[in-house]
Structures are given as C-alpha cells and as structure tokens.
Amino acid sequence: MLLVTGVHLGVAEWIGEQVLAFDMASPAMQRIEVAYVREMAFSVPAARVALAKAPKRRAPAATALAAEPAASVPPPVAEAAPEPLQEASEPDEPATVAAAAASEPAVSAPQAFEWPASTRLRYLLTGHVRGEVHGQAQVEWIRAGTRYQVHLDVQVGPSFAPLASRRMSSEGEITTEGLLPRRYEQETRLAFDGPYRSTLRFDGGRVWLSNGTPAQHPPGVQDTASQFVQLAYLFDREPQRLRVGATVDVVLAMPRNVSLWVYDVVKEELLFTPFGDVPAYHLKPRREPRAGGDLVTELWIAPQLRHLPIRFVIRQDAENFVDLMLDRRPELGASDTPARTPP
C-alpha cells in the first residue's frame, strides 16, 4: 500500500510540475451541457472515397518537367523560436488504409465539409509515471451554432476519487477556415492541493500568454485542445494530406509560448479496440520529449470515425508517459446543441 501510494503521489507531483502559471482571478470557463443520444457508426468520408477512386497521376515527359514551387513557409512567430526539427525517419509502407491514400488525384481541391454534431470520446488510460498508472480520459467536441468548445479531461486513479486530474478546454468560433479559438484554459487538481489554472486569450490580433505577455497571432493558430478537431477538419476537407510520408504543420499556442509544430504521418496501423479493429494513421511530432519541456503528444487519426483521434500517447520524457486508447464508440449529440450553459 505504501508503494502504491508513493507511485500515485509521484504522479500528482509530476502533473504539478507541468503547471506553468496560475490564473485564478478570472472565472472558470462554463461548459455547455450536452445530451448524447446515439453512437457514431463507421463510415468513410466522401472526399476520401473520391480520392481512393482517382486515377494515378502520370509522370510528365522528362523534357516537360518543371521545378516544383517552393513550399510556403509559415509566418514567423514572435517570442517563440521553435526547437530544431529532426529529420523525419523513413516511413513504413502503408498497410491497412492503402486504398484511401495510394494515389493522389491530378487536381486536389478542398472538399465540402460538414462539422460533426457534438461528440464525446472516452478513453482508458495506462502508462508509466514513476511507476505504473491507470485512469480514464475523455475528449468532448461541442457545437452550438457558430460557437464551439473542446474539452480534454484526464484523470489518474479511480473516477470517484482521482489522485490527480487535468482539464484542457478551448472555446471560440467556427469559421469557413476552421476553428478560431478565443480562450484556452487548463486546470490541474492534485489529491491534496489545487486547483491551479492557466489561461490563454486570443484577441486584438494577439495571443495573451498565461503570464500576461502578448505574442503574435499567426493565421490559423490553435491551442492544445482545439488542434485535434482542427486536424479532423483539415483531413476531411483535404484527405490527400493524410498519407504516409506527408507532414502537417500546426501553429500552436501554449501557456508559455507560440511556436510551430510539425507532425509526420509515419505509418498506418490497425488498432484493436473493444468495438472492433480500426485502421488509423499515426502522427508523430518532430520533437523529442525532455524533462522541463512541453509535453509531446503522438496521435492516431481514424478516417472511418470522422478523422477523430482514437489514441494519444503523451510523453514527458523518455521514461514517463500516458497512453489513452478509445474504449467505446464515440457518442453523438443532436445535430446541433443549443448554446446554453449550466446556471
């Protein structure tokens, strides 16, 4: 019992070390209430079906080859120089979703996109944080007209009395270009301490970091919670970008900085879940986890579940991590959710 208690106290200490700043003066974000009424069925987005059926592109004659245009470079981000990027490892050959990404269409145009209804995903948590750990987590996407919220809740220990928990929440607007965050909040609670809260605000062309420092607001910037739904939006509209060997850039605002994160699509994998085998693409950021640095998150995107993440591995360093695996089908709310919050 002493050993188990010591391990869980170590977990609480580890989460406490990740708290970057406290912002308890402002009221906490009020969650929109949602009633979930059905389960999500497997499906393949229409854009990905069209991609799979597209003919292979013929290589032009050697005399007609033209130099590829230089890739566009994201605008520089003030006050946050990205860490050096590592060279991507040679990706494995596609395995289970090959038909969806084996060939690109001659012309790739953004596809029509319909935002999913409010959705809840529940995960089992395992891992190693100074010892073996268990718990639960959930991601909640809430749509209320043109307003959205995304919540990522992680609990270590039993659900009725968690030893440590963290909630990461984003709210903002739904636009024709995706999500436009207005506020991000993360709150940490420990067994014998807390809560501790950090807040980001997006307004006036600036990102206001948790210590009150303004940073540049690059186009398309996301926060730690909204990025997962923004990626689903991106892959639904442009499925050719989700293929082994591709890279995806995300400008990410975190409590201490705003910086560019580059994800490599490294592999296709078949994940075994309680509700069936699910093909998914493994995305890995070009950053190595290190003590004292930002947490590094790998994710697995499932095209058959609206390109939502069905697995996360969050790493603190080479030895300490948590693994979140979807343990049931995603749950759906009504086609839209009234914009109401609890009293």
Rosetta blueprint (number, residue, H / E / L):
1 M L
2 L H
3 L H
4 V H
5 T H
6 G H
7 V H
8 H H
9 L H
10 G H
11 V H
12 A H
13 E H
14 W H
15 I H
16 G H
17 E H
18 Q L
19 V L
20 L L
21 A L
22 F L
23 D L
24 M L
25 A L
26 S L
27 P L
28 A L
29 M L
30 Q L
31 R L
32 I L
33 E L
34 V L
35 A L
36 Y L
37 V L
38 R E
39 E E
40 M L
41 A L
42 F L
43 S L
44 V L
45 P L
46 A H
47 A H
48 R H
49 V H
50 A H
51 L H
52 A H
53 K H
54 A L
55 P L
56 K L
57 R L
58 R L
59 A L
60 P L
61 A L
62 A H
63 T H
64 A H
65 L L
66 A L
67 A L
68 E L
69 P L
70 A L
71 A L
72 S L
73 V L
74 P L
75 P L
76 P L
77 V L
78 A L
79 E L
80 A L
81 A L
82 P L
83 E L
84 P L
85 L L
86 Q L
87 E L
88 A L
89 S L
90 E L
91 P L
92 D L
93 E L
94 P L
95 A L
96 T L
97 V L
98 A H
99 A H
100 A H
101 A H
102 A L
103 S L
104 E L
105 P L
106 A L
107 V L
108 S L
109 A L
110 P L
111 Q L
112 A L
113 F L
114 E L
115 W L
116 P L
117 A L
118 S L
119 T E
120 R E
121 L E
122 R E
123 Y E
124 L E
125 L E
126 T E
127 G E
128 H E
129 V L
130 R L
131 G L
132 E E
133 V E
134 H E
135 G E
136 Q E
137 A E
138 Q E
139 V E
140 E E
141 W E
142 I E
143 R E
144 A E
145 G L
146 T L
147 R E
148 Y E
149 Q E
150 V E
151 H E
152 L E
153 D E
154 V E
155 Q E
156 V E
157 G L
158 P L
159 S L
160 F L
161 A L
162 P L
163 L L
164 A E
165 S E
166 R E
167 R E
168 M E
169 S E
170 S E
171 E E
172 G E
173 E E
174 I E
175 T E
176 T L
177 E L
178 G E
179 L E
180 L E
181 P E
182 R E
183 R E
184 Y E
185 E E
186 Q E
187 E E
188 T E
189 R E
190 L E
191 A L
192 F L
193 D E
194 G E
195 P E
196 Y E
197 R E
198 S E
199 T E
200 L E
201 R E
202 F E
203 D E
204 G L
205 G L
206 R E
207 V E
208 W E
209 L L
210 S L
211 N L
212 G L
213 T L
214 P E
215 A E
216 Q E
217 H L
218 P L
219 P L
220 G L
221 V L
222 Q E
223 D E
224 T L
225 A L
226 S H
227 Q H
228 F H
229 V H
230 Q H
231 L H
232 A H
233 Y H
234 L H
235 F H
236 D H
237 R H
238 E L
239 P H
240 Q H
241 R H
242 L L
243 R L
244 V L
245 G L
246 A L
247 T E
248 V E
249 D E
250 V E
251 V E
252 L E
253 A E
254 M L
255 P L
256 R L
257 N L
258 V E
259 S E
260 L E
261 W E
262 V E
263 Y E
264 D E
265 V E
266 V E
267 K E
268 E E
269 E E
270 L E
271 L E
272 F E
273 T E
274 P L
275 F L
276 G E
277 D E
278 V E
279 P E
280 A E
281 Y E
282 H E
283 L E
284 K E
285 P E
286 R L
287 R L
288 E L
289 P L
290 R L
291 A L
292 G L
293 G L
294 D L
295 L L
296 V E
297 T E
298 E E
299 L E
300 W E
301 I E
302 A E
303 P H
304 Q H
305 L H
306 R L
307 H L
308 L E
309 P E
310 I E
311 R E
312 F E
313 V E
314 I E
315 R E
316 Q L
317 D L
318 A L
319 E L
320 N L
321 F E
322 V E
323 D E
324 L E
325 M E
326 L E
327 D L
328 R L
329 R L
330 P L
331 E E
332 L E
333 G L
334 A L
335 S L
336 D L
337 T L
338 P L
339 A L
340 R L
341 T L
342 P L
343 P L
